[in-house]
Amino acid sequence: MTAIALTIAGSDSGGGAGIQADLKTFSALGVYGTSVLTAITAQNTRGVTAIENLSPGIIRAQIDAVLSDIAVGAIKIGMVSTVETINTIAEALNRWQRKVVLDPVMVATSGDSLLQPEAIEALRTQLLPLALVLTPNLPEAALLTGTDIAEDEQAMARQAELLLKFGPKAVLIKGGHGNSALSTDLLFDGSSLQRFDGPRLSTTHDHGTGCTLAAAIASGLAKGHDLPTAIGAAKDYLTAAMAAADTLKVGQGRGPVHHFHHWWAA
């Protein structure tokens, strides 16, 4: 069987995040990638200058076209910036049940907002219940729970518990925005808490890290791995991609991670 994953996300014209990062990640990890575009962004390493959201009709048509024909093993959801987009995806995926990795993309690495404020509640109520795993970073977990940004693992665990009440099967809170010596992610499924540690790397080229990790998790799930195994492999892949990021010379701002570090050096 060919391992196949689907990304539902926005396009990053700079190539470092969104659909582009997801498809690069799938390919790097030996997974065939399919895609559903939700929005087109005019974006580079310095920021987002324009966003055009696609219509609910074309989003629905893309999902139905892919899932009615192709045996997708896992779905990664990224940028879904409007209430209409969220409702459309939720309605479609309720008809096409799959393993869903939900990355709640709210703010780009550059600081630009990618989720309309009125869409936050729709995200909580419509998409979180569909997720096998939700993968917020520290600011996103705080925004979704209405609490302060977690400063330690105890606070991260409390936020994960709160997020589970919205319906995802598990929550992976990412510690990349923290200040500890290690970059620790915590996975909570309601009964057990599991740590995933990695080195805290010093680089300004970290554009697309959240997209890449979620896509890598979906890749593992598409291959038939259980969730902890998929997360562990995804974190190792992202760590290596970040470690090689400074060898890329892309743009004048926060550059991308090196998705193909195993195959070529810049």
Order of alpha helices (4+ residues) and beta strands (2+ residues): beta-alpha-beta-beta-alpha-beta-alpha-beta-beta-alpha-alpha-beta-beta-beta-alpha-alpha
